[in-house]
Structures are given as structure tokens and as C-alpha cells.
Amino acid sequence: MSTDKVTNQTIFTTDWAKEDRRSVKAYLNGKGDGRVLWWNINRWVHQHFRPKASLEKIMFCFHSRHHTLTLLSLEYRAYVQEVAKAIQSEGVVVGIRSAISSVRSNPFV
């Protein structure tokens, strides 16, 4: 769908969910990006370990876990890129030294 001309009619008559990979409709059509599956797995695990948890609590914990994992992933990617840049510019030995010094200064990466 081209968004060159967005009017009230296109907003209210176009099925935007059909083309949005994040939507449940896309998931049901086999064109989703895994968000529904990620939510279902997290919800099931949370309910398994905390059977009395409310849906609100499960959603809060899901978003907390999701944000934590996203930030850890971004930090790890930055770390790998830093080591790769050191290897490309100065060689493998310098890259290994860079990796070791990074781990010593921040052991949680």
C-alpha cells in the first residue's frame, strides 16, 4: 500500500494490519515476524511458574524481560563490532587484547 496520499478514506477503509508484519492478522496468515509467538512463549512460561499471576502482571513482566533482552543484545552487538573493528584495523592479536580488556572492565557483556 502506497502511503503517498493518506486521506480519511484511506485511513478508515484500508486494512493496514494485513500488511503490518507485527499484527496478529499477519501472524495468522503466516507472514508475521514472531512477536505473537514470543508473547505466547513468555506468557506460557510465566503462567507455568506463577499460576496466580494476573494478565496485567504477566504483560508487565513480559515487557520488562523484552526490554532487558533487547538492551543486552544491543550491548553485545556493539561489543562484537568493537572487537571486529580492532581486528580489521590492527590485527587478530590486538582484537583479542581488546576483547579481553573489555571483558575485564565489563564482565556482564
VOBA-709990 format. One record per residue (C-alpha): y, z, x; residue in three letters. Coordinates in steps of 0.02 Angstrom, whole numbers. Layout:
N
<pt Y="Y" Z="Z" X="X" code="Ala"/>
...
//
This chain:
109
<pt Y="0" Z="0" X="0" code="Met"/>
<pt Y="166" Z="-50" X="71" code="Ser"/>
<pt Y="299" Z="84" X="60" code="Thr"/>
<pt Y="442" Z="-39" X="88" code="Asp"/>
<pt Y="501" Z="-22" X="-90" code="Lys"/>
<pt Y="470" Z="151" X="-160" code="Val"/>
<pt Y="532" Z="175" X="-337" code="Thr"/>
<pt Y="496" Z="297" X="-477" code="Asn"/>
<pt Y="369" Z="175" X="-545" code="Gln"/>
<pt Y="275" Z="159" X="-380" code="Thr"/>
<pt Y="275" Z="347" X="-355" code="Ile"/>
<pt Y="202" Z="385" X="-526" code="Phe"/>
<pt Y="87" Z="235" X="-550" code="Thr"/>
<pt Y="13" Z="211" X="-377" code="Thr"/>
<pt Y="-149" Z="300" X="-333" code="Asp"/>
<pt Y="-92" Z="373" X="-167" code="Trp"/>
<pt Y="-248" Z="481" X="-148" code="Ala"/>
<pt Y="-357" Z="327" X="-141" code="Lys"/>
<pt Y="-278" Z="278" X="25" code="Glu"/>
<pt Y="-250" Z="451" X="98" code="Asp"/>
<pt Y="-396" Z="497" X="212" code="Arg"/>
<pt Y="-356" Z="682" X="187" code="Arg"/>
<pt Y="-387" Z="679" X="-1" code="Ser"/>
<pt Y="-541" Z="737" X="-93" code="Val"/>
<pt Y="-549" Z="566" X="-177" code="Lys"/>
<pt Y="-564" Z="482" X="-7" code="Ala"/>
<pt Y="-699" Z="607" X="42" code="Tyr"/>
<pt Y="-798" Z="568" X="-116" code="Leu"/>
<pt Y="-781" Z="382" X="-80" code="Asn"/>
<pt Y="-847" Z="407" X="97" code="Gly"/>
<pt Y="-680" Z="370" X="180" code="Lys"/>
<pt Y="-620" Z="547" X="218" code="Gly"/>
<pt Y="-579" Z="623" X="385" code="Asp"/>
<pt Y="-690" Z="776" X="374" code="Gly"/>
<pt Y="-564" Z="902" X="307" code="Arg"/>
<pt Y="-664" Z="936" X="149" code="Val"/>
<pt Y="-823" Z="959" X="250" code="Leu"/>
<pt Y="-729" Z="1076" X="370" code="Trp"/>
<pt Y="-666" Z="1179" X="223" code="Trp"/>
<pt Y="-839" Z="1186" X="140" code="Asn"/>
<pt Y="-922" Z="1245" X="301" code="Ile"/>
<pt Y="-790" Z="1378" X="331" code="Asn"/>
<pt Y="-795" Z="1437" X="151" code="Arg"/>
<pt Y="-985" Z="1449" X="152" code="Trp"/>
<pt Y="-989" Z="1544" X="318" code="Val"/>
<pt Y="-853" Z="1664" X="260" code="His"/>
<pt Y="-940" Z="1696" X="93" code="Gln"/>
<pt Y="-1104" Z="1721" X="184" code="His"/>
<pt Y="-1033" Z="1860" X="294" code="Phe"/>
<pt Y="-906" Z="1929" X="168" code="Arg"/>
<pt Y="-982" Z="1902" X="-6" code="Pro"/>
<pt Y="-847" Z="2005" X="-94" code="Lys"/>
<pt Y="-701" Z="1909" X="-19" code="Ala"/>
<pt Y="-583" Z="1827" X="-142" code="Ser"/>
<pt Y="-545" Z="1642" X="-133" code="Leu"/>
<pt Y="-368" Z="1687" X="-79" code="Glu"/>
<pt Y="-434" Z="1788" X="68" code="Lys"/>
<pt Y="-556" Z="1650" X="115" code="Ile"/>
<pt Y="-415" Z="1522" X="114" code="Met"/>
<pt Y="-303" Z="1634" X="220" code="Phe"/>
<pt Y="-441" Z="1662" X="347" code="Cys"/>
<pt Y="-483" Z="1477" X="347" code="Phe"/>
<pt Y="-305" Z="1429" X="390" code="His"/>
<pt Y="-294" Z="1566" X="522" code="Ser"/>
<pt Y="-454" Z="1503" X="605" code="Arg"/>
<pt Y="-399" Z="1322" X="589" code="His"/>
<pt Y="-230" Z="1356" X="672" code="His"/>
<pt Y="-311" Z="1458" X="811" code="Thr"/>
<pt Y="-438" Z="1322" X="848" code="Leu"/>
<pt Y="-303" Z="1189" X="844" code="Thr"/>
<pt Y="-195" Z="1283" X="969" code="Leu"/>
<pt Y="-343" Z="1316" X="1083" code="Leu"/>
<pt Y="-388" Z="1132" X="1076" code="Ser"/>
<pt Y="-211" Z="1080" X="1120" code="Leu"/>
<pt Y="-204" Z="1203" X="1266" code="Glu"/>
<pt Y="-371" Z="1141" X="1330" code="Tyr"/>
<pt Y="-316" Z="959" X="1320" code="Arg"/>
<pt Y="-156" Z="999" X="1415" code="Ala"/>
<pt Y="-260" Z="1089" X="1548" code="Tyr"/>
<pt Y="-380" Z="941" X="1567" code="Val"/>
<pt Y="-234" Z="819" X="1578" code="Gln"/>
<pt Y="-152" Z="926" X="1713" code="Glu"/>
<pt Y="-312" Z="927" X="1817" code="Val"/>
<pt Y="-338" Z="740" X="1789" code="Ala"/>
<pt Y="-160" Z="704" X="1844" code="Lys"/>
<pt Y="-187" Z="808" X="2003" code="Ala"/>
<pt Y="-349" Z="714" X="2039" code="Ile"/>
<pt Y="-269" Z="543" X="2011" code="Gln"/>
<pt Y="-116" Z="579" X="2117" code="Ser"/>
<pt Y="-185" Z="687" X="2258" code="Glu"/>
<pt Y="-374" Z="677" X="2255" code="Gly"/>
<pt Y="-526" Z="772" X="2196" code="Val"/>
<pt Y="-506" Z="922" X="2311" code="Val"/>
<pt Y="-329" Z="954" X="2251" code="Val"/>
<pt Y="-389" Z="933" X="2072" code="Gly"/>
<pt Y="-524" Z="1063" X="2098" code="Ile"/>
<pt Y="-399" Z="1182" X="2177" code="Arg"/>
<pt Y="-281" Z="1153" X="2031" code="Ser"/>
<pt Y="-420" Z="1191" X="1907" code="Ala"/>
<pt Y="-470" Z="1350" X="1998" code="Ile"/>
<pt Y="-291" Z="1412" X="2011" code="Ser"/>
<pt Y="-262" Z="1376" X="1826" code="Ser"/>
<pt Y="-417" Z="1472" X="1776" code="Val"/>
<pt Y="-367" Z="1619" X="1885" code="Arg"/>
<pt Y="-192" Z="1626" X="1811" code="Ser"/>
<pt Y="-251" Z="1600" X="1631" code="Asn"/>
<pt Y="-437" Z="1639" X="1610" code="Pro"/>
<pt Y="-439" Z="1604" X="1422" code="Phe"/>
<pt Y="-410" Z="1416" X="1437" code="Val"/>
//
